[in-house]
């Protein structure tokens, strides 16, 4: 603490001395000017001192700005030089007083370390296997700074974390890990185990220095040239033997598959034949059982049809008898109707004759009493056929239509006929005119 205070006081002293030296030089120059001009005074001297102090402060702020900006993805640790207290600040602006505070910036994003000198078998620092052979491995160590430990470890962490902390820790673990395995195991079967072992040993070492280990990735393995050629031949022979073994196993499985397929086909045919026989037996039994029910049913159908035929016969007989009786009744009714019609017609004709006879007697008596009615009747009959009749009246005062009818004096005796004859002639004339 005392050393830190001493260094801080020394820094403040040096800063103030530089500022006062610049101010004093400005004051001396002003004093010379005022002495030469004869205008020296205490007021002017104080103003010059204040202006010099203000100018020195502005210069110090411009050369050493007290505000620092922390970018995204970074964290800043501000250390107080007097008390040694450290504050951790994330994104934003931070006031840092020169000579009083010290600011350290740390990147919180994941970083990757690759030991490039050990990536090739013929490189500068290759790995060694348990056989003593050199080999190269492409390793990727992904890590990040632990923000929870930065406040306490900010003063002890070096500027270059990658070279000063991560690289020594990684080198101390990976060389020892590869010496426990053979080249073949490293190349083929033990990759995941080696990664887990390196990660398990490296994580607590880095955590002690405030580093979080994210993952260890093991990439390409570079083998020695001679060992690579020998391994390629060995792998080719192993592949050939594996291929032959798989071929023989395949053939054996094909033979077994053929035998199983034949057995399956045989069993399938047997089962099919057995099923067909069982099906026929079941069908015969079903037919036998069905016939037991079908024969009584057929017999009942025959009896039913006989009964239906007898019923239809009786129905037809009854229908014929009913039709005959209906026809007899209709004939009797028709005969009675015709008889009654004939009686009615005879009765009507009798009444009509009687009425006609009585009418003719009345007409004869009327004509006998009034002969001019014949002329009137004739005129009535001819009224719809003859509009105007022009005829001279007879001189003897006879029938006015005698001239039209072609009758003269010679016909006078005809006018003296009986009333019955006159009526008959009139009726005949009416029929002719109609």
C-alpha positions as CSV (number, residue, x, y, z in Angstrom):
1,X,0.0,0.0,0.0
2,X,2.8,2.4,0.9
3,X,4.6,1.8,-2.4
4,X,1.3,2.4,-4.3
5,X,0.7,5.7,-2.4
6,X,4.3,6.7,-3.1
7,X,4.0,6.1,-6.8
8,X,0.6,7.9,-6.9
9,X,2.1,11.0,-5.0
10,X,5.1,10.9,-7.4
11,X,2.8,10.9,-10.4
12,X,0.7,13.8,-9.0
13,X,3.9,15.7,-8.2
14,X,5.3,15.3,-11.7
15,X,2.0,16.4,-13.2
16,X,1.7,19.5,-11.0
17,X,5.4,20.4,-11.6
18,X,4.9,20.2,-15.3
19,X,1.8,22.4,-15.1
20,X,3.3,24.9,-12.8
21,X,6.5,25.1,-14.9
22,X,4.3,26.0,-17.9
23,X,2.3,28.5,-15.8
24,X,5.5,30.1,-14.3
25,X,7.0,30.6,-17.8
26,X,3.8,32.3,-18.9
27,X,3.8,34.5,-15.7
28,X,7.4,35.5,-16.2
29,X,6.7,36.4,-19.8
30,X,3.7,38.5,-18.7
31,X,5.8,40.2,-16.0
32,X,8.4,41.2,-18.4
33,X,5.8,42.6,-20.7
34,X,4.2,44.5,-17.9
35,X,7.5,45.8,-16.6
36,X,8.5,47.0,-19.9
37,X,5.2,48.7,-20.3
38,X,5.1,50.0,-16.7
39,X,1.7,48.4,-15.9
40,X,2.7,45.8,-13.3
41,X,0.1,45.3,-10.6
42,X,-1.0,42.6,-8.2
43,X,-4.5,42.3,-9.8
44,X,-3.0,41.6,-13.2
45,X,-0.6,39.1,-11.7
46,X,-3.5,37.2,-9.9
47,X,-5.5,37.0,-13.1
48,X,-2.5,35.7,-15.0
49,X,-2.0,33.0,-12.4
50,X,-5.7,31.9,-12.6
51,X,-5.6,31.8,-16.3
52,X,-2.4,29.8,-16.3
53,X,-4.0,27.3,-13.8
54,X,-7.1,27.0,-15.9
55,X,-5.1,26.5,-19.1
56,X,-2.9,23.8,-17.4
57,X,-6.0,22.0,-16.2
58,X,-7.5,22.1,-19.7
59,X,-4.3,20.8,-21.2
60,X,-4.1,18.0,-18.7
61,X,-7.8,16.9,-19.4
62,X,-7.2,17.1,-23.1
63,X,-4.1,14.9,-23.0
64,X,-5.4,12.5,-20.3
65,X,-9.3,12.4,-20.6
66,X,-10.9,11.1,-17.4
67,X,-13.8,9.3,-19.3
68,X,-13.2,5.9,-20.7
69,X,-15.6,4.0,-22.9
70,X,-16.1,0.2,-22.5
71,X,-17.2,-1.6,-25.7
72,X,-19.7,-4.4,-26.0
73,X,-18.3,-7.8,-25.1
74,X,-15.7,-6.3,-22.7
75,X,-15.5,-5.7,-19.0
76,X,-13.5,-3.0,-17.3
77,X,-11.9,-3.2,-13.9
78,X,-11.1,0.2,-12.3
79,X,-8.4,0.0,-9.6
80,X,-8.0,2.7,-7.0
81,X,-4.3,3.4,-6.6
82,X,-4.7,4.8,-3.1
83,X,-6.9,2.1,-1.5
84,X,-6.4,-0.8,-3.9
85,X,-10.2,-1.2,-4.3
86,X,-11.4,-2.6,-7.7
87,X,-14.7,-2.0,-9.4
88,X,-16.0,-4.1,-12.3
89,X,-17.9,-2.2,-15.0
90,X,-19.7,-3.6,-18.1
91,X,-20.8,-1.6,-21.2
92,X,-20.9,2.2,-21.0
93,X,-18.7,5.1,-19.9
94,X,-16.5,5.2,-16.9
95,X,-14.7,8.1,-15.1
96,X,-11.0,7.4,-14.6
97,X,-9.0,10.0,-12.8
98,X,-5.4,10.1,-14.0
99,X,-3.0,9.3,-11.3
100,X,-5.8,8.0,-9.0
101,X,-7.4,5.2,-11.0
102,X,-6.0,2.4,-13.3
103,X,-8.4,0.8,-15.8
104,X,-7.9,-2.7,-17.2
105,X,-10.1,-4.0,-20.0
106,X,-10.8,-7.8,-20.5
107,X,-12.5,-9.5,-23.4
108,X,-15.4,-11.7,-22.2
109,X,-16.0,-13.5,-25.6
110,X,-14.8,-17.0,-26.1
111,X,-11.2,-17.3,-27.4
112,X,-9.5,-20.3,-29.0
113,X,-5.9,-21.4,-28.5
114,X,-4.3,-23.8,-31.0
115,X,-0.8,-25.2,-30.4
116,X,0.3,-24.8,-34.0
117,X,3.9,-26.1,-33.3
118,X,2.4,-29.5,-32.4
119,X,0.0,-29.9,-35.3
120,X,2.4,-31.8,-37.5
121,X,4.6,-34.9,-36.9
122,X,7.6,-33.1,-38.4
123,X,6.8,-29.8,-36.6
124,X,8.8,-27.9,-33.9
125,X,7.2,-29.6,-30.9
126,X,5.4,-32.8,-31.9
127,X,3.7,-35.0,-29.4
128,X,5.1,-38.4,-28.3
129,X,3.2,-41.6,-28.1
130,X,3.8,-44.5,-25.7
131,X,6.0,-46.1,-28.4
132,X,8.1,-43.0,-28.6
133,X,6.9,-42.1,-32.1
134,X,6.3,-38.4,-33.0
135,X,2.9,-37.3,-34.2
136,X,1.0,-34.1,-34.7
137,X,-2.5,-33.4,-33.5
138,X,-4.7,-30.4,-34.4
139,X,-6.1,-29.3,-31.0
140,X,-8.5,-26.4,-30.3
141,X,-8.8,-25.1,-26.7
142,X,-11.9,-22.9,-26.4
143,X,-11.9,-20.7,-23.2
144,X,-13.2,-17.5,-21.8
145,X,-12.3,-15.2,-18.9
146,X,-14.4,-15.8,-15.8
147,X,-16.2,-12.4,-15.0
148,X,-16.9,-13.5,-11.4
149,X,-13.2,-13.6,-10.6
150,X,-12.0,-10.6,-12.5
151,X,-12.5,-8.2,-9.6
152,X,-10.3,-10.2,-7.2
153,X,-7.7,-11.3,-9.8
154,X,-7.5,-8.2,-12.0
155,X,-4.2,-7.2,-10.4
156,X,-2.6,-10.6,-10.8
157,X,-3.7,-11.4,-14.4
158,X,-1.1,-10.7,-17.1
159,X,-1.7,-8.6,-20.1
160,X,-1.5,-11.5,-22.6
161,X,-3.6,-14.3,-21.0
162,X,-3.2,-16.5,-24.0
163,X,0.6,-16.7,-23.9
164,X,1.2,-16.3,-20.1
165,X,-1.6,-18.6,-18.7
166,X,-3.4,-20.7,-21.2
167,X,-0.4,-21.9,-23.3
168,X,1.7,-23.2,-20.3
169,X,-1.3,-24.9,-18.7
170,X,-2.2,-26.6,-22.0
171,X,1.3,-27.6,-22.8
172,X,1.7,-29.2,-19.3
173,X,-1.4,-31.3,-19.8
174,X,-1.5,-32.4,-23.5
175,X,2.0,-33.8,-23.7
176,X,1.5,-35.9,-20.7
177,X,-1.9,-37.1,-22.0
178,X,-0.6,-38.3,-25.3
179,X,2.3,-40.3,-23.8
180,X,-0.3,-42.7,-22.2
181,X,-1.6,-44.0,-25.6
182,X,-0.3,-45.7,-28.7
183,X,-0.4,-44.1,-32.1
184,X,-3.1,-46.3,-33.3
185,X,-5.3,-45.6,-30.2
186,X,-4.7,-41.8,-30.7
187,X,-5.5,-42.1,-34.4
188,X,-8.7,-44.3,-34.1
189,X,-10.3,-45.6,-31.0
190,X,-9.3,-43.3,-28.0
191,X,-10.1,-39.9,-29.4
192,X,-13.1,-39.2,-27.2
193,X,-11.3,-40.6,-24.1
194,X,-8.2,-38.4,-24.7
195,X,-10.4,-35.3,-25.1
196,X,-12.2,-36.0,-21.9
197,X,-9.0,-36.6,-20.0
198,X,-7.4,-33.4,-21.3
199,X,-10.5,-31.4,-20.4
200,X,-10.7,-33.0,-16.9
201,X,-7.1,-32.1,-16.1
202,X,-7.0,-28.7,-17.8
203,X,-10.3,-27.3,-16.4
204,X,-9.2,-26.9,-12.7
205,X,-5.8,-25.5,-13.7
206,X,-7.4,-22.7,-15.8
207,X,-10.1,-22.1,-13.2
208,X,-7.5,-21.4,-10.6
209,X,-6.3,-18.5,-12.8
210,X,-9.8,-17.2,-13.5
211,X,-10.2,-18.9,-16.9
212,X,-13.3,-21.0,-17.8
213,X,-12.6,-23.9,-20.1
214,X,-15.4,-24.3,-22.7
215,X,-14.3,-27.4,-24.7
216,X,-11.3,-29.3,-26.1
217,X,-11.6,-30.4,-29.7
218,X,-9.3,-32.9,-31.3
219,X,-9.0,-32.6,-35.0
220,X,-6.7,-34.1,-37.6
221,X,-3.9,-36.5,-36.4
222,X,-0.7,-36.3,-38.4
223,X,1.2,-39.6,-38.3
224,X,4.9,-40.2,-39.2
225,X,5.4,-41.1,-42.9
226,X,6.7,-44.6,-42.3
227,X,4.1,-45.4,-39.8
228,X,1.4,-44.0,-42.0
229,X,2.4,-46.2,-44.9
230,X,2.6,-49.3,-42.7
231,X,-0.7,-48.4,-41.1
232,X,-2.3,-48.0,-44.5
233,X,-1.1,-51.4,-45.6
234,X,-2.3,-52.9,-42.3
235,X,-5.6,-51.2,-42.6
236,X,-5.9,-52.4,-46.2
237,X,-5.3,-56.0,-45.1
238,X,-7.6,-55.6,-42.2
239,X,-10.3,-54.2,-44.5
240,X,-9.7,-57.1,-46.9
241,X,-10.0,-59.6,-44.1
242,X,-13.1,-57.8,-42.7
243,X,-14.6,-57.8,-46.2
244,X,-13.9,-61.5,-46.6
245,X,-15.4,-62.2,-43.1
246,X,-18.4,-60.2,-43.9
247,X,-18.7,-61.9,-47.3
248,X,-18.6,-65.3,-45.7
249,X,-21.1,-64.3,-43.1
250,X,-23.3,-62.9,-45.8
251,X,-23.1,-66.2,-47.8
252,X,-23.8,-68.2,-44.6
253,X,-26.8,-66.0,-43.9
254,X,-28.0,-66.3,-47.5
255,X,-27.8,-70.1,-47.2
256,X,-29.7,-70.0,-43.9
257,X,-32.2,-67.6,-45.4
258,X,-32.8,-70.0,-48.4
259,X,-33.3,-72.9,-46.0
260,X,-35.6,-70.9,-43.9
261,X,-37.5,-69.7,-47.0
262,X,-37.9,-73.3,-48.2
263,X,-39.1,-74.4,-44.8
264,X,-41.5,-71.5,-44.7
265,X,-42.7,-72.3,-48.2
266,X,-43.2,-76.0,-47.2
267,X,-45.1,-75.0,-44.0
268,X,-47.1,-72.5,-46.0
269,X,-48.2,-75.1,-48.5
270,X,-49.0,-77.6,-45.7
271,X,-51.0,-75.0,-43.9
272,X,-52.7,-74.0,-47.2
273,X,-53.7,-77.7,-47.9
274,X,-54.8,-78.2,-44.4
275,X,-56.8,-75.0,-44.5
276,X,-58.4,-76.0,-47.8
277,X,-59.3,-79.5,-46.4
278,X,-60.7,-77.9,-43.3
279,X,-62.6,-75.5,-45.5
280,X,-64.2,-78.3,-47.5
281,X,-65.1,-80.2,-44.4
282,X,-66.6,-77.1,-42.9
283,X,-68.5,-76.4,-46.1
284,X,-69.8,-80.0,-46.3
285,X,-70.9,-79.8,-42.7
286,X,-72.5,-76.4,-43.3
287,X,-74.3,-77.8,-46.3
288,X,-75.5,-80.8,-44.4
289,X,-76.7,-78.6,-41.6
290,X,-78.3,-76.3,-44.1
291,X,-80.1,-79.2,-45.8
292,X,-81.6,-80.2,-42.5
293,X,-83.3,-76.8,-42.4
294,X,-83.8,-76.5,-46.2
295,X,-85.8,-79.7,-46.7
296,X,-88.5,-78.9,-44.2
297,X,-88.6,-75.4,-45.6
298,X,-89.1,-76.8,-49.1
299,X,-91.8,-79.1,-47.9
300,X,-93.6,-76.2,-46.2
301,X,-93.2,-74.2,-49.4
302,X,-94.9,-77.1,-51.4
303,X,-97.7,-77.3,-48.9
304,X,-98.1,-73.6,-49.0
305,X,-98.3,-73.5,-52.8
306,X,-101.0,-76.3,-52.7
307,X,-103.0,-74.3,-50.2
308,X,-102.5,-71.2,-52.3
309,X,-103.7,-73.1,-55.5
310,X,-106.8,-74.4,-53.7
311,X,-107.5,-71.0,-52.3
312,X,-107.1,-69.5,-55.7
313,X,-109.4,-72.1,-57.2
314,X,-112.1,-71.5,-54.6
315,X,-111.6,-67.8,-55.1
316,X,-112.1,-68.1,-58.9
317,X,-115.2,-70.3,-58.4
318,X,-116.6,-67.8,-56.0
319,X,-115.8,-65.0,-58.4
320,X,-117.4,-66.8,-61.4
321,X,-120.5,-67.5,-59.4
322,X,-120.7,-63.9,-58.2
323,X,-120.2,-62.7,-61.8
324,X,-123.0,-65.0,-63.1
325,X,-125.4,-63.9,-60.4
326,X,-124.5,-60.3,-61.1
327,X,-125.2,-60.8,-64.8
328,X,-128.5,-62.5,-64.0
329,X,-129.5,-59.6,-61.7
330,X,-128.4,-57.1,-64.3
331,X,-130.4,-58.9,-67.1
332,X,-133.5,-59.0,-64.8
333,X,-133.0,-55.4,-64.0
334,X,-132.6,-54.5,-67.6
335,X,-135.7,-56.5,-68.6
336,X,-137.7,-54.8,-65.9
337,X,-136.4,-51.5,-67.0
338,X,-137.3,-52.1,-70.6
339,X,-140.7,-53.3,-69.6
340,X,-141.3,-50.3,-67.5
341,X,-140.0,-48.1,-70.3
342,X,-142.3,-49.8,-72.8
343,X,-145.2,-49.4,-70.4
344,X,-144.3,-45.7,-69.9
345,X,-144.0,-45.2,-73.7
346,X,-147.4,-46.8,-74.3
347,X,-148.9,-44.8,-71.6
348,X,-147.3,-41.7,-73.0
349,X,-148.5,-42.4,-76.5
350,X,-152.0,-43.1,-75.2
351,X,-152.1,-39.8,-73.3
352,X,-150.6,-38.0,-76.3
353,X,-153.2,-39.4,-78.6
354,X,-156.0,-38.5,-76.3
355,X,-154.6,-35.0,-75.9
356,X,-154.1,-34.7,-79.7
357,X,-157.7,-35.9,-80.3
358,X,-159.1,-33.5,-77.8
359,X,-157.0,-30.7,-79.3
360,X,-158.2,-31.5,-82.8
361,X,-161.8,-31.6,-81.7
362,X,-161.3,-28.2,-80.1
363,X,-159.5,-26.8,-83.2
364,X,-162.3,-28.2,-85.5
365,X,-164.9,-26.6,-83.5
366,X,-163.0,-23.4,-83.4
367,X,-162.4,-23.3,-87.2
368,X,-166.0,-24.2,-87.8
369,X,-167.0,-21.3,-85.7
370,X,-164.3,-18.9,-87.0
371,X,-163.1,-19.8,-90.6
372,X,-160.7,-16.8,-90.7
373,X,-158.4,-18.6,-88.3
374,X,-157.1,-20.6,-91.2
375,X,-156.0,-17.5,-93.0
376,X,-154.4,-16.3,-89.7
377,X,-152.7,-19.6,-89.2
378,X,-151.4,-19.6,-92.8
379,X,-150.1,-16.0,-92.4
380,X,-148.4,-17.0,-89.1
381,X,-146.8,-20.0,-90.9
382,X,-145.6,-17.8,-93.8
383,X,-144.5,-14.9,-91.7
384,X,-140.9,-16.0,-91.4
385,X,-140.6,-16.7,-95.2
386,X,-142.7,-14.0,-96.8
387,X,-142.2,-10.4,-95.7
388,X,-145.0,-8.7,-97.8
389,X,-147.9,-10.3,-99.5
390,X,-149.5,-8.1,-102.3
391,X,-152.6,-9.6,-103.6
392,X,-155.9,-8.1,-104.6
393,X,-158.7,-8.9,-102.3
394,X,-161.2,-11.3,-103.8
395,X,-164.3,-9.7,-105.2
396,X,-166.6,-12.2,-103.6
397,X,-165.0,-11.5,-100.2
398,X,-163.4,-15.0,-100.2
399,X,-159.9,-16.1,-98.9
400,X,-157.3,-13.6,-99.6
401,X,-154.7,-16.3,-100.3
402,X,-156.8,-18.1,-102.8
403,X,-155.2,-16.3,-105.7
404,X,-151.7,-17.2,-104.3
405,X,-152.7,-20.8,-103.9
406,X,-154.0,-20.9,-107.4
407,X,-157.6,-21.5,-106.3
408,X,-160.5,-19.5,-107.7
409,X,-164.1,-19.7,-107.9
410,X,-163.8,-23.2,-109.0
411,X,-162.4,-24.0,-105.6
412,X,-165.2,-22.5,-103.6
413,X,-166.8,-25.8,-103.0
414,X,-163.5,-26.9,-101.5
415,X,-163.9,-24.2,-98.9
416,X,-167.1,-25.8,-97.7
417,X,-165.4,-28.9,-96.5
418,X,-165.8,-30.1,-93.1
419,X,-163.8,-28.8,-90.2
420,X,-161.9,-32.1,-89.8
421,X,-160.7,-32.1,-93.4
422,X,-159.6,-28.5,-93.2
423,X,-157.6,-29.2,-90.1
424,X,-156.0,-32.2,-91.8
425,X,-155.0,-30.1,-94.8
426,X,-153.7,-27.4,-92.5
427,X,-151.6,-30.0,-90.7
428,X,-150.2,-31.3,-93.9
429,X,-149.4,-27.8,-95.2
430,X,-147.6,-27.2,-91.9
431,X,-145.5,-30.3,-92.3
432,X,-144.6,-29.4,-95.9
433,X,-143.7,-25.9,-94.9
434,X,-141.6,-27.2,-92.1
